[in-house]
Amino acid sequence: MKKHCMPIILLILFTFSFTLIMPTTLAMAASPLNTLTQTSSSNSKSNSSFNLLNVLIGLLLGNLLGKNNTTENPNVNIKPVPFQETDSNITTSSSKGDAIIATAKTYMGVPYVFGGESPTTGLDCSSFTQLVMKKNGITLPRTAAEQYSIGTAVDKENLQIGDLVFFTTYKPGASHVGFYMGNQQFIHASSAAKQVTISSLDEAYYTEHYIGSRRYIK
C-alpha cells in the first residue's frame, strides 16, 4: 500500500502545479500581439494573471514608443519666432530716392540764376528741385517756402535719400533748398558756387541756417 501512495501523491502535486503555473508561464512566453488575440478558458486565477500581464505589457510598450517618438530636447527652451512683415514703403522710398538723386546729378554744373527755370540758361534752388521732382512723377510748388509748407516733416537724424533739406538764407523762413544724398551731403543749385553742386550739411554755414526737412516720397 505504501508503495502505491508515493506515486499517487507525486502525481497529484504535479497535476496541481501544472494547472496553476503553466498558464502563467505560457502567457509570459507568448508575444504581446498573439497574447492580445487569444481567448482564455483557464480558471479565474489564470485569467487574472493573464489580464495583469497584458496591462503591464501595454504600459511598457507605450512608454517605450513614447520615448522613441520624442525628438525635442526638453532642456532647450524653444521660443516662437515672431512673424516679421517687410515694409514695402521703405524699399519704394529708397528706390525712388536713388532715382531722384540720379536725375539731380544730371544737372551738375548748370548755372545758378535767381528766378531761372531753364536747365539750359540757368536754375535757382527751388526751380531745380521742382524740375527734378517733376521728372520723377512728383509735383512741387515753385518756391522754397511753398515746398517747405507741404510734405512730411522729417527729423535731421532720420533723413533718407531724396528728402529735401531747407535753409533760411537771405530772408526769414525757408529760402533755400536741396536734395539729401546721404552721408550728410546734399545737391543744390547754389548761389555761392554759381551752379548746381554738392555740399555738406556739416559745413558751418549750412549747420547754422538749417531749419528743417520734408519728405515727398510716398
QUITA-V691466 format. One record per residue. N is the residue number from 0. RES is the residue in one small letter. SS is DSSP state (helix for helix, strand for strand, loop for the rest). PSI is psi in radians with two decimals (NA if undefined). Layout:
# QUITA-V691466
N	RES	SS	PSI
N	RES	SS	PSI
This chain:
# QUITA-V691466
0	m	loop	-0.76
1	k	helix	-0.55
2	k	helix	-0.54
3	h	helix	-0.33
4	c	helix	-0.75
5	m	helix	-0.83
6	p	helix	-0.61
7	i	helix	-0.75
8	i	helix	-0.76
9	l	helix	-0.67
10	l	helix	-0.71
11	i	helix	-0.78
12	l	helix	-0.73
13	f	helix	-0.78
14	t	helix	-0.76
15	f	helix	-0.76
16	s	helix	-0.70
17	f	helix	-0.71
18	t	helix	-0.70
19	l	helix	-0.67
20	i	helix	-0.70
21	m	helix	-0.74
22	p	helix	-0.71
23	t	helix	-0.70
24	t	helix	-0.76
25	l	helix	-0.69
26	a	helix	-0.70
27	m	helix	-0.52
28	a	helix	-0.43
29	a	loop	2.68
30	s	loop	2.70
31	p	helix	-0.63
32	l	helix	-0.76
33	n	helix	-0.61
34	t	helix	-0.67
35	l	helix	-0.43
36	t	helix	-0.15
37	q	loop	2.62
38	t	loop	2.46
39	s	loop	2.39
40	s	loop	0.27
41	s	loop	3.13
42	n	loop	3.05
43	s	helix	-0.61
44	k	helix	-0.67
45	s	helix	-0.69
46	n	helix	-0.70
47	s	helix	-0.78
48	s	helix	-0.70
49	f	helix	-0.81
50	n	helix	-0.72
51	l	helix	-0.70
52	l	helix	-0.72
53	n	helix	-0.74
54	v	helix	-0.79
55	l	helix	-0.73
56	i	helix	-0.74
57	g	helix	-0.78
58	l	helix	-0.71
59	l	helix	-0.80
60	l	helix	-0.73
61	g	helix	-0.71
62	n	helix	-0.77
63	l	helix	-0.79
64	l	helix	-0.67
65	g	helix	-0.72
66	k	helix	-0.66
67	n	helix	-0.49
68	n	loop	-0.05
69	t	loop	2.03
70	t	loop	-0.23
71	e	loop	2.54
72	n	loop	2.05
73	p	loop	-0.29
74	n	loop	-0.15
75	v	loop	2.19
76	n	loop	1.74
77	i	loop	2.05
78	k	loop	2.43
79	p	loop	2.41
80	v	loop	2.08
81	p	loop	2.49
82	f	loop	2.27
83	q	loop	2.08
84	e	loop	2.30
85	t	loop	2.48
86	d	loop	1.74
87	s	helix	-0.44
88	n	helix	-0.65
89	i	helix	-0.77
90	t	helix	-0.78
91	t	helix	-0.76
92	s	helix	-0.73
93	s	helix	-0.75
94	s	helix	-0.79
95	k	helix	-0.67
96	g	helix	-0.75
97	d	helix	-0.69
98	a	helix	-0.69
99	i	helix	-0.79
100	i	helix	-0.67
101	a	helix	-0.71
102	t	helix	-0.77
103	a	helix	-0.64
104	k	helix	-0.40
105	t	loop	-0.26
106	y	loop	0.19
107	m	loop	2.28
108	g	loop	-0.16
109	v	loop	2.36
110	p	strand	2.56
111	y	strand	2.24
112	v	loop	2.12
113	f	loop	2.14
114	g	loop	-0.06
115	g	loop	2.57
116	e	strand	0.23
117	s	strand	2.24
118	p	loop	-0.17
119	t	loop	-0.84
120	t	loop	-0.37
121	g	strand	2.67
122	l	strand	2.66
123	d	loop	-3.12
124	c	helix	-0.79
125	s	helix	-0.51
126	s	helix	-0.53
127	f	helix	-0.87
128	t	helix	-0.66
129	q	helix	-0.76
130	l	helix	-0.81
131	v	helix	-0.76
132	m	helix	-0.69
133	k	helix	-0.68
134	k	helix	-0.24
135	n	loop	0.33
136	g	loop	0.29
137	i	loop	2.24
138	t	loop	2.22
139	l	loop	2.65
140	p	loop	3.06
141	r	loop	-0.77
142	t	loop	2.81
143	a	helix	-0.71
144	a	helix	-0.72
145	e	helix	-0.69
146	q	helix	-0.61
147	y	helix	-0.47
148	s	helix	-0.22
149	i	loop	-3.10
150	g	loop	-3.13
151	t	strand	2.22
152	a	strand	2.43
153	v	strand	2.33
154	d	loop	2.62
155	k	helix	-0.58
156	e	helix	-0.29
157	n	helix	0.35
158	l	loop	2.45
159	q	loop	2.74
160	i	loop	2.27
161	g	loop	-0.22
162	d	loop	2.70
163	l	strand	2.38
164	v	strand	2.40
165	f	strand	2.61
166	f	strand	2.67
167	t	loop	2.17
168	t	loop	-1.56
169	y	loop	-0.17
170	k	loop	2.80
171	p	loop	2.61
172	g	loop	-3.04
173	a	loop	2.02
174	s	loop	-0.01
175	h	strand	2.58
176	v	strand	2.65
177	g	strand	3.02
178	f	strand	2.27
179	y	strand	2.34
180	m	strand	-0.11
181	g	strand	2.82
182	n	loop	0.61
183	q	loop	0.28
184	q	strand	2.67
185	f	strand	2.65
186	i	strand	2.37
187	h	strand	2.82
188	a	strand	1.88
189	s	strand	2.24
190	s	loop	-0.53
191	a	loop	-0.74
192	a	loop	-0.20
193	k	loop	0.44
194	q	strand	3.02
195	v	strand	2.19
196	t	strand	-3.13
197	i	strand	2.31
198	s	strand	3.06
199	s	strand	2.42
200	l	loop	-0.29
201	d	loop	-0.17
202	e	loop	2.47
203	a	helix	-0.77
204	y	helix	-0.83
205	y	helix	-0.49
206	t	helix	-0.74
207	e	helix	-0.53
208	h	helix	0.01
209	y	strand	2.32
210	i	strand	-0.21
211	g	strand	3.09
212	s	strand	2.74
213	r	strand	2.56
214	r	strand	2.29
215	y	loop	-0.14
216	i	loop	2.17
217	k	loop	NA
